[in-house]
């Protein structure tokens, strides 16, 4: 490709060019404007009639070229327009040189039928792949149209290309084509062109197979229709996207399958400049765009900074950019898919390995702190430190399945086994419609949960869904102010009861569940922000020192998502939290529900969700977006299934779901959460498979037997608690791990004697030690 571009560049110095150039007049390009190299042009109509001119050439070693000098009209144009047809297949290149040496190009493929071609400056691709600068029409110097197929691409014989109505458009504001319709070219396994129905068949989540966001991750409305385009001379039916905005868009495709191993949620961002800037002949080759986006994400990721991996990625970058857009789109797509599969392997395996490495490095003693008591050591009696309990909350919750009397008898066994495995936190599902009856009296629901057993085992607790969409019937019809008052009264009632009985174990008060997507009292989104602020203020009036959390689902699909509940008034979680943080009463902690590969089939509730997977790299990117808001984040609900949905539509980034894949995905995600200092906890939803929320998402099966996922998580937690050897200096300072929590300090030759200390991190980032208790063991 680069060699061919250099061949075009040779014509720049041809001395006769300037004498033959005829500038555009009144926005139209006269056919004599072009000078042919290794080719000829002739007119089928007189030039004064606007001219249909034919460009004739034979395929040789050197490309056939039309060239011209650009001047004032070109440097004011917002769009280049012409119509073209050809007697043979084969792509052509439109190239511009700027006076500053920058080169830009785009590719179009004429067919045997006349077709209209439009190019905007933003459509042009920089020849220097490292450049982020858009084309500047004020600097245009030369234009080239070239056929670079030639013998290198198996072409021989003659070709004729006809062009007409070649013109410049100068006023972008009045241009009716300013918002382009974007045909979406995508090829599936085996090289079959995908139609809109193919995308839908691969999987639809919340009624959509794609959605679009702007540079701030806000939803942007994009409609879709089925269109017919000419491809290799034949009509092809493809989805055509119609954006509602000219701002740069990111296109997120659900259930994309690359190669034979991955099926997941991927995004195309036009190499960071918006999908509109990646149009080739007005279309997006999705396979190529997804590979480019994933490569850019990996290159910018903190998890892929080691030298060997960086070198591998840069080699793949050269390979990807070496794909020739002059090939057929099918061949280019298949090659891009092979590269994409390799990138997905790196996304999954490298991020998982380096997340674990980060955690273990943070556990390596290096931060010197002063001991709160005197200890002595010598070379033969070195002190050791061991993490006993991290401040990181490793939580679990189960909402259904324990009402069966037989199950109720087994609850203490589950709690003890989970505590032994390393879980240290329990979420109390205090659903409004479960915890009170129709007379607003407390039910026996909290007794079913056997909360005293949790406290005796040393779990910390937080409430869940005190205010939520499922309400007692006497509340369901309340709206507006009446609903707000009832919600505040119920919040106060729950707080008074549980603070009195379990306040010392209560780590967080989650006061409201999923406010970005669920309807509360008929409120629209902005009103729900004010409602949540009012609930937080009411809670703080009761308990100024209590930490408050709001819990929400990853509704990135925005207000147009199709879901079975009322009125579809949904906004993105990130947008909702951004608005909430601007109020006078923001929460202390942001909760995020995260279910990669979710499989839900609850016809009784009208809910069927088969979520596409976001792999570890995409997961980390989304978590970082939330962390950028500046508050601690808890992954408040998480699980992955142990089976594929019957529809096969719930993704398989780690491989097709089974029990071993479930275990691997769980451990990877656990270490990813633990590797990010701003994330304070990670909660698994579903003790047993009798939980109907995420099919097969339990830690125990439906018979109460432990599954591989529980064993693997236990090993992951145990790996954090291996004793670490260190030294004490003459100032009674010790190098301690940097993960906050409770540590045991002991000597190698007398392991039975030791002290428990708490390592804490101050607001300024410094670490301090405090004696946790006076017990020697």
N, C-alpha and C positions, 0 to 999 in steps of 0.2 A: 504493500500500500504506500509506504513512504517513498519507495523507489519510483513509483508511478507519479507521485506528487512532484518529485524532483524533475521528472520528465516534463511535466507541465511548466515548471518554473523556467525551463530553458527558453521558452518563447518570450519571456519578459524583455529580453534584450534585442529582440528582432527590430531592426531600425525602421522598417517600413510601417510599423504599427501606427505611429502617431499621424502619419500622412493619410491613413485610410479611415481613421476613427470619425464617426459621425455621432454627435451627442444626442441624447434623447430630447425630444421636443414636446412640450406640454404633457409630460408624463409618459409619452410613448417612445418605445425604442425602435428606431429605424433599422431595418434588416442590415443595411450597410454598416451599422455600428460594429458588427462582428467581423473579425478577420479570421479566416480558416487556416489552420496548420495541419498538414498531412490530410487535407480534406478539401471539399469545395462546397460553395453554397449557390443556390439559384432561386429565382422567384417564379412562383406560379401565377402570381398577380403582380400588378405594378406596385412599386414601393409606396406610391402616393395613396393607394387604397389600404394601407396598413400592412399589407403583405403577408401572404403565407409563403414562407421560404423553406426550401428543403436543404438539408445538410447531408451531403453524400460522401462516403469514404469506404475504403477497404481496410480490413483488419491487417495491421502490420506490427512490427516489433515496437514501434513508437506509437503513443496514443494519438487519436484524432482529437483536435482541439479547436474550439471557437474562443476567441479572446477579444477583449476590448478595454479601453481606458475608461474609468469612471470619473465624472466631474460633478458639478454643482447639483443637478437634479438627483443623482444617485445619493448624494450626501445629505439629502433632505427626505429621502424616501422612508416610509414605514413598512412597505411591503413590495415585493417583486412578484409580478403575476405574469403567467403566460399559459398558453395551451399547447399541448404536444401530443404527437402520436409517432409510432415507429413501425417499420415493416418487420423488425426482428426484436426478440427479447434481449434484455441486457440493461443493467443499470448505468446511469450517467451521473457524473459528479458536477455539482455547482460549487465553484471555489471563488473566494474573494481574498485579495491581498490588501492589507492596510499599509499606510505610509510608515508606520512604526515597525514594520517587519512581521506583524502578527498575521497569521493565516487562518481562515475559517472555511468550513465546507459543509455541504449536506448532499444527500444522495436521493435521486428519484429514479423511478423505473417506468418509462413509457410503455404503453400497450398499443395494440393495433387500433384501438378506439381513441378518439380525442378525449383528453382529460385535462382538467384545470389544475394548475400547480401554483401554489402560493408559498412564498418564503418570507418570514419575518426575521429581523436581525436576531431575535432571541432563539430562532430555530437553528442557527448556524453553530456548528460544533468547532471548538478550537482545535487546530491541528496539533498544537502542543498540549498533550494530555494533562500536563501539570498546571495549565493555566486555568484560572477561575474567572478571567475577564470576559465579559460578553463582547460581541462584535460592536464596534463603534462606527456607525455609518458615516460620521463626519470625517473619518480617516480613510475611506475607501480609495483605492488606487487602480486596481485591475480586477476584472472579472474573467473567469474561465468556465467553459462548459466542456467536459472531456469524456470520451469513451475510452476507458483504460482496460477493457476486457482483453482484447488481443489474443495472440497465440498462447500467452501464459495461462489464459482461462479457457483454452480450447476453442476460441473463436477464429473463424476464417471466412473469406468471402467478403461480400459487400453489404453495406447497411445504409438505409435512408431514414432520417429523422425529420419530421415536419414540425414547424413551430409557427404560431400566429398570436396576434394580440399581446405581444411582449410589451409590458408597460410597468411604470413605477407608480405607486400610490403614496401620497404624501401626508394624508391626514388620518392618523390612526384613530382619532376620537370619533370620526364619522364613518369609519370602515365597518360595514356590517359583518365582516368576517373576523373581527378582532377576537372573539371568543371562538376558537376553532372547535369543530367536531373532531373527536380523536378516535379513529378506528384502532382497535386493540388487537394486534397480531400476537398470537401465542400458540405454541406447538406443544402438544402433550407427548407422552412416551410413544415411541414409534414414529414420531414426526407428523402426527395428524393435526391439522389446523383446528383449533378449538373455537366452537361457536358459543354464543351466549348460553345456550342450553347445556353445553358441556361444562361451563363454569358452574352453573346451578347444580348440575348432577354431581359435581365433585363435592358440593356441600354448601349449604346456606346457613348462616348463623344470624339469629334475630332477623330473618327475612332478607338478608343481604349477602351477596358473594364478594362485594368489595365496598370500601368506603374511602373517602378522600379527606385529607386534612391540610391546613395551611402550615406555614413555617412555625406557627405558635402552637401546633397540635390541636387547633380548633377544628371542629367538623365543618366541611364545606359541601354545600349541596351540589351533587353531580347526578344528572339524570342519564339514563341509558336507553338506547334503542338498538334494534338490529338493523344493520346496514349491509349493503352489497358493494364490494370493491373489486377491482380487477387485480388479480394476482397471477403472475406468470401467464398473462393472456386469458385467464379463465375467471369467471365471476366467483367470488367467495363471500359467504355470509359470516360476518363478525360483529361483535358488540361495538357500538359506537358511543363514546362518552361525551356528554355535553356539559362542561363546567358552567357554574353560575358566576364565576369570577375569573378575572385575568391574572390574579395573583398566583405565584408558584404553588403548585399542588403536589402533594405526595399521595400516591395511589397505593392502598393497602389491599392485597389480594388474599382471600381466605382459601384455605385448603389447597394451596398450590402443591403440586407434586413435582419433585426434581429427581430424575433418574429413577431408581427402583427402591430407594431406602427412605426417602423423606417425604412427608406430607404435612405441611404446616403453613403458618400465616407469615407471608413475606410482604415486603414493601418495595416500591419503586419510587425513587425521588428525583429522577432526572439528573443523576450525578450531583445531587445536592442543590440543583437549580430549578427544580420543578419539572413535572413530567411534560409540560408544554414545550420545554426547551430540549427535549429528546426526540422530537418528531423527525422521522425520516420519511420524506414524501407524505407528510401529514399523518403518519401512523407511528405507533409505538411497538417495537418488537420486545414484548414483555420478558421473554427469556433472557435477553441481553441486559435489559434494565435491572432485573432482579439480581443478576450476577454482579453488575456494577455497584448496586447499592450495598449488597452484602460485603463486597470487598472494601468499600469505603468505610463501612461500619467497623470492620475488623481492624483496618489500618489505624483508625482513630480510637480504638478501644484500649483501656488500661490493661486489659487481660492478655493482650497479644504484643507485648513490648520486648520480649526476649529476642536476642539477635538471630537465632536460628529460625524462629517463626517469622520474624520480620523479613528475613531474606526469602523465605518461602513465599510469603505474601507478595513481595515485590516481583518475584518471578511469575507468579500467577497474574499480577497486574499487567506485565508485559504480554503474557499469553492472551489475556482477555482483550487488551487493546489492539492486539495483532489480528483479531478476527476481522475478516474483510467484509464490509457491508455491501460490496459488489457481488458477493456470492448470493445464492438464493436465500431468502429469509429462512427457509426450512433448514438448510445446512448450517447457517449461522446460529439458529436457535438450538440445534442439537449440540453443537460445540459449546455454546454458552451454558447449556444445561449440565454438561459434564464438568465444567469449571464450577458451576454453582454447587453441585453435589460435593465437590472437594471443599469448597468454602463452608458448607454446612457441617461437614465433618470437623473442620477446625473450630467452627462456632461452638459446637457441642463439647468436643473433647478437651480443647485447650482451655476454654473458660471454666469447665469443671475442675480440671487439674490445677489451674492457677488460683481458683477460689479456695481450694483446700490448702494450697501452698501459702496463700496470704494469711489464712487463719492460723496455721501452724507457726508462721514467722512471728505473728503477733503474740503467740504463746511462748516464744523463746525469750528467756530473761534478758532484758537489756535496759529497762528503765530503772535507774537507781532511786530508791526511796529509803527514808530512815525508818528503822524498825521501831515499833512502839514498845519494845521491851528489849532487854539485854540478852544477847546470845553470843557465845564464843565458839570458834571452830579452829581446827588445824588442818594440815594437809591430809591427814589420815581420817578426818572426821568432817567431811564436807556437808554443808546444809543442802537440803533439797526442798523444792516447792512443788506443790500439787494442787491443781484446780479441783476444788470440792464441788462448788456450785457456781456456775456463771450467772451474772446478772441478766444475761440474755434469756428471754422467756421461751422455753421449748414447750409449747402448749398443745392441748388437745380439747376437742369438744364433740359431743354427740347430742343431736336434738331429738331423735326419735328412736324407737326400738326398745326403750327401757320400761315401757308401760306394762309389758308382759310380766306377770308375777315371777315366772321362772327367770327372766332376765334380771329382774330387780334383785333377786337373791345372788346373782353373779357379779353385781356391780363392785363390791369390795375387791373381788379377785382381779377385775380389770384395772381398777385404780392402783392396786399394789404392784401388778405386773408392769404397768406403764411407768410408775415411779421408779421401780427397779431398773427399767430400761434407760432412764435418764430424763424423762419428762418431768418438768418442775412447775407447770402452770396449767390451770384448768379454766375453761371459759364456761360460765353458767348461762345456759340458754333460757333466759327469763322472758319468753315470749308473752306479749301482752295478753293474747287470747288464751294462753295456757295457764298463766299465773293467777288470774282472777276469774271468777265466775260471773254470771249475768247479774248478780247482785253486788258486784264489785268487791267480793270477799276473796281473800287468798285461798287458793285451792291447795291440794296436797302435792302439787308439782315439785316444789322445792324439797319435799321429803323423798320423792322418787329419786332425785339426784343424789341423795345421801351426802349432803355438803359437809356435815361434821367428819365424815370419813376422809374427805379430801383434806380438810384442815389438819387432822391428826397425822396424815402422811407427809405434811410439809409443803403441800401445793400452795402457790400464790393463786389468786383468783381475779377474774374480771367479769363484769356483767355483759350480757349480749342481748341486743334487740329489746331493751326496755320499752322504747317507742319504736314500733315497726308497722308495716303495712297490714299485717294480719291483726285485727283488733276484735275485741268483744262486740257482739252484735249491737249492744246499746250505744256503742261509740261510732259504728260504721256510717251512720247518716249525718254525723256532726260535721260541720264545715266552719271554716274561718276561725273567728275568735272563740267560738264555743269549743272547737276542737283543741285549740292551743291551751285553753284553760284546763280541759280534761287531761291533756298530755302532761302539763306541769304538775297537776295534782297527783297523777299516777307516778310520775318521776319521784315526787317527794315521798310518797307512800313506800315505794320500793327502797329508796335510799334509807329511810328511817328504819325499816325492818332489817335490811341486810347489813347496814352499818352497825347496828346494835349487836347483831349476832356474829358477824364475821369481819368487822371493820379492820382488824389487825392483819388479816390475810388479803384484803382487797387491794390489788395493785392498781387497777384502772376501773373507771366507771364508763362503760360504753353506753351512751344515753340514747342514741338513735341509729337505726340500721338502714342503709341504702337510700339516703335522702335524694340522691341525684336521679334515681329512676323510679322510686315508688311514690305513689300519690298520698299525701297527707292532708286531710281536710279540704281537698279540692284545690290546694295551692299549686300555682305554677312554679317554675324553677326559682325565679327571683324571690317569690314569697316563701319558698321552702328554705332558702338561705336565711331569711329573716327568722323563720320559725326555729331553725336549728340554733341560731344565735340566741334566741330567747330562752330555749331550753338549757343551753350552756350557762347563761346568766342566772337562771333559776337554780341550777345545781350549785353554782359557785356561791350563791347567797346562803345555801344550806351548809356547804363544806368548802370554804375558801382554799384549803390545802389539798383537796382531793384532785387527782389527775383525771381529766376528762378526755375520752376518745370518741370520735365519730367513725363509723364503719361504712365502707362503700365498696361497690363492685366495679370492675374495670369496664365501665360502659363508655368505651371510646367511640362507639359507633354514632353517638350523638342523637339529635332529636328526631331523625327520620327512621330510627330502628323500629322494626316491626316486632312487637312482643304481645303476648296475649292479655296483658292487663290494661287497666283503664287509661284511655286517652293518649298513651304513648308520649307523655311529657317527660322526655329524658334529655339529660345533658351529659357530657363527658365528666368522669370523676375528677380529672385534673382541673377542668374548668370550674366545677362546683367548689372544689377545695380552694382554688384561687380566689373565688368570690367570697368564700367563708372567711378566709384569712384577712380580708380587707375590713371585716366588721370589728366592732369594739370587743367582741368576745370570741376569739378563735379558740379551737380546742388545744389541748396539750400534746396530743398524739393523733396522727392520721392513720386510720386503719385501711388496709387494702386487701380485698379478697382476690385470690389469684388461683385459677383452676386450669392449668394447661391440659388440654385433651378432655375436658369435662364431658360426661355422658349422663344426661338427665332425661328420663322418660316418665313423666307423671301426668298421664291423660286426665286424671281426676282434677288436677289443678290447671289444666290447659297449658302445661309447660313441657315443651320438648326442646332441649338445647343440646347441640353437639358442637362443642367449642373446638376451633382449630388450635393447634399447638403453637405457642411461642417458645422457641428454643431458648437456651440459656443466654445467648447474646441479646436477643430481643427482650427477654425478661429483664436483664440488667439495665438495658436502655430505658425501659418503662419505669422501673423502680427508681432509677436516677432522676427521671423527670419529676417524680413525686418528692424525692429527697431534696431537690433543688428549691422547694418551697420553704425550706429552712426549719421544719419541725421533725421530730422523731417519727419514724414510720414503723408500724407493726404489720407484718404479713398476717392479717387477722384470720384468714381462712385459706387453707391450702389443702389440696389433695390431688392425686392423679389416679386414674382407674387401673384395674388389673385386667381389663379386657377391652376389646374393640366393641363399639356400639354395633348393633345389628346392621345399621346403615353403613357402617365403616366410615362415618363422617366425623370422628372425633380425633383425627390426627395421630401421627406417630413420629414425632421428632426423634425420640430415643429408639425407635423401632416399633413394630406393631405391639400394642399393649398386651402384656401378660404379667404374671406376678413378678418375674425377675426384672422385666423392664420397669415396672412400677417401682421396685426397690431402688433401681439405679437412678431413676429420675428424681425420686424423693431425696436421696442422699446428695445428688448434685445441687438441687435447689436449696437444701438446708445449708450447705456450705456457702452457696452464693449469698444467701441472706446473712449468714454469720460474717461474711467477708466485708460487709458494708457497715461501717461504724454507726451510721445514722439509723440502721434498722435495729430495733430493740427486741424483737421477738418474731416467732414463726409458729403458727398454730395449725395443727393438722385437724381437718374436719372429718370425723367419722371413726369412732372406735371400732365398730363392727360393720360388716356388710349388710346388716339389717337397716342401716341408715339409708334412706331412699334418695338422698340428694345427689351424690355422685356415685353412679353405679359401679360397684366393685371397689369403692374408695376406702374401705375400712382397713384398720391395722390388724384386726382379727376377722376371720371369715364368719359366715352366718352360723356356724356351729360353735363359735367362740374360740377357735384354735388360732394361735399366732400365725401370721403370714410372713413371708420373707422380708417384706418391707419393714416390719417391726424389728427383726433381727439386724438388718443392715443399718437402720437408724441407731440402734443400740450400739453397734460397733463404731459408728461415726461419732456419737456422743462420748463414748469411752476413750476414743483417740485424743480427745481434748484434755483428758484427765491423767495422762501419763506423767509420772514424776519427772521434774526438770532439775538438773544439777546446776548449782550456782555457787557463789562465794559471798562472804561478808567481809568488808574492809574494816580498817581500824576505827573508822567513824561510825561503826555499827550501821552501815548502809548495805542494803542487799539489792541485787538486780532482780527485778520481779517482772512477770509477764504483764503485757499491756491490755489484756482483756479484763475489764472489771468483773469482780466476783469475790467469792470467799475462797481463800487458799489455806492450805495446811503447810506449815514449815516444820521440818524435822531433819534429824541427822541420819546419815546412812548406817552408822553402827548402832544407833538407838532409835529405830523407827517408831517405837511405842511412845516416845516422848515428843511432844510437839505442841504447837499452838495454832489456833484458827485466827486468821486475820482477814480483813476485808480490804480489797484493793478498789479504790474509787477514782473516778476521773472528774476533776473539777471543771467548771465552765470555761476556764482558760486553757484546758487541755492537759493540765498537770495531773500526775498520779499521786495519791496519798494512801498510806496504810493506817488502819485502825485496828486495835485488838478486838476481835469479834466476841470472844468469851475467855474465861480463865480456865477452861477445862483442858487438862493435859490428857493425852491418850496415847 
